[in-house]
Structure formats: structure tokens, C-alpha cells
């Protein structure tokens, strides 16, 4: 592992700026979806933007979990126990998939009810429930990805997660119009 060779404030900034960029890119997912959905009307836009609050809650749940996993993995790496750190990371990634499955269950069974709890108009709740059930239906995948990113960051690599996030947001922005409005053989969703 690379040791700190420069002034600590500069090293902290070198590590922190990519993390800050990744956090902003989390918001870019919702912004991108809202940008493209706005052509479907006010209620569709309200459904997508309201889902942001649910997704922030999911991210916050993951962050609490991911910080614990990453701290333990970092301690093992610092102690020179790479094998145990790898095993702990693998177990953390598997556990995040289980946490994601909980999100999937809520998304598939209660997404519309979640909108109802937020006091959404019935039509917005219906549209938002369908949107949220799709987003949360695949929750184990982003949960595992977030755990991997957190482990990388706490191991001193903050640039790779930023690059991955940038590619993912760019791909989302490119695919949104085709998936929302349809394109060629891809039906409008």
C-alpha cells in the first residue's frame, strides 16, 4: 500500500474530491431520469422526482452498512491480513445483496404504498409505484456495487469508483431516452 508522502491536507483533498464527485453523480441518476421523463407530463415527473427520497433512504441504509464493512476490511488491510480482508469484503458484498433483496421485496410488494405514505396524489402514486418497483426490483445490484465502491475508497482508491460512477451515469443518460420513449426494436417503457 502507498503511504502518505505529502502534506496531510493535500492528501486528504486528493482522496476526498473523487468521493465528493461520486456523491454528486448519485444525484445525477435522478436528475437524468427526471429530465427525460418530463416529456411525459407533470405527474410522471412528480413520480420520478418523488422516488428520489426513497432512493436517498436506501442509499443512507447502505452507507451505514457499507461504512462498517469497509472499516473492518481497512483494519484487516492495515494489519497486513489481506486474505482475511478479502474474505470480509466478500462476505460484506454478499450481505449487501441480502440488504438489496429487502429493498426488492419492498419495491415489488409495497412501492405504491410508499408513495401513499408520502401523501402523493393517487395517479402519481400509481405511476411512481410502477417506476419504484422497477428501480428497487434490481436493488441487490446497486447495493453490491456501492459496497464494492466503499471498500475501494476505504482501501485508498477513490478514483476508480468515481470512474465507474461516471461511466454508469453516462450510460444511464444515453439509454434513458431509448428506454423511456422507445427506439427501433426497443419498446417504450
N, C-alpha and C positions, 0 to 999 in steps of 0.2 A: 504494500500500500504506500501511497505517496504521502510524505509528511508535509507539514506546513513549513514553508521556507520563507515566505514573505510576511509582511506585517499582517497581523490578525484581522484588522478591519477590512483590508483589501481581500483577503482570503474568504472572509465571511460574505462579502459582497459578491465574489466570484461564484460562490455556492448558492447564494440567495436569489440572485437575479433570474436564473433559469427556473427556479421554483416559483417565483412570482409570475413569470411568463406562463408557466403551466397552469397556474390557478386562474389567470385571465382567460386562457384557452378553454377552461371548463365552461365559462360563461358563453364563449363563442358558439358552443353547440346549440344552446337555446336561442341565441341571437340569430344564428343561421336559419334554424328551423322557423322561427317567428318571421324572419324576412321573407322566406319563400311561401309560407302559409298565408301571409297577409292577402294574397290574391284570391283566397277562398272566402274572405269575409271577416267581419269583426268577431263573430262567435268562434270561428276556427282559430283566429289569432289569440283570442282570450283563452281558449282551451290549451293551446300550446304554451303561452306565457305563464299561465297558472301552474302548469306542470313543473315549472322551474322551482317552485317552492318545495314540491315533493322531492325533486331530484337533489336539491340542496340538502334536504334532510337525509336522504340516502347517502350522499357524499360525506356528510358530517358523521353519520354512523360508521361509515367505512374509515374515516380519518381517525376516529377514536380507536378502532380496532387495529388499523394499519400502523399507527404510531407504536402500539405495544409490540407488534410483531417485529417491526423494523428496529426498535430499541434493543430487543433481545438478540436479533441477528447481529446488530452492530456490536453489542457487547461480546458476543462469541468471536466475531472477526477481530476485534481489538485484543482479545485474549489469544489470538493465533489458532483458534479452533475452527478452521474453515469447514471441515467435514460436518461438525455439529451445526455450524451456521447454515450450511446448505440444507441439512435436514430440517432445521427450524423454519427456514424460508419456504421449503416445500410444504410443510405442514400448515404454515400461515396462508399460503396460496390456496390450499385445499379448503381450509376453514373459511376463507373469503368466498369461495364458491358456494359453500353452505349458507353463508350470510346472504349471498346473492339469490339463492333459491328461496329464502324467506321473502325477499323483495319480489321475486317472480310470483310467489303464491298470493301476495297482497295485490300485485298488479293484475293477475289473471282473475282473481275472485272478488276484489273489492275496489278496483280503480274508480268506478263511478261513485261508489260510496265515499271515497276520499274527497272527491270534488264536492259531494253533498255536504260533507263536514266543513268545507271551506265556504259554504254558502253560495255556491255557483248556481247560476240560472240552470234549469233542467236541461235545456238544449246544449249549453256549454258543458254541463256535467256529462251528458251523453257523448259529445264529441271528445272531450278531454279524457273521459274514461276509456274510450277506444284507443286514443293516442297513448295514454299512460300504460295501458295493458300491453301495447306493443313494445314500448320503451323498457318497461320493467320485465317483460317476458324474457328478455335476454340478459337480465341483471347479473347472473354469475360471470359473464364475460368481462364487462367493465369492472366489476369488483375485483376479479383476479388481476386484471391489468393495473388497476390502481394499487393493489398490494405489491405487484412487481415494481411499479414506479417508486413507491415509497421505500422499498428495500434498496433499490438502486440509489436513491437520493441519500438515504442514511448510511450508505456504504461509500459516499463521497462522489458519486456520479450523478450530477444534476442535469447535465446536458443531454444525455441520451433520452431520459423521459421527456424533456422539452421537445426534442426532435420527433419522438413518437407522437406526442400530443399535436404538434404542428401538422404532421402528415395526416393524422386522424381527422383533425378539424378541416383540413383542405379536402380530404376525400369526402367528408360529410357535406361540405359546401358544394362539391361537384356533383354528388349523387342526389342531393335533395330535390332539385327541380325535376329530374327524371323520375324519381320515386313518387313525388307528390302529384305531378301533373301527367306523368306517363311520357314515354318516349320510345318510338318504334315498337319493339315487341314487349316492352315493359309497360304493364297496365298502370293507370293512375291509382294511387293508393290513398 
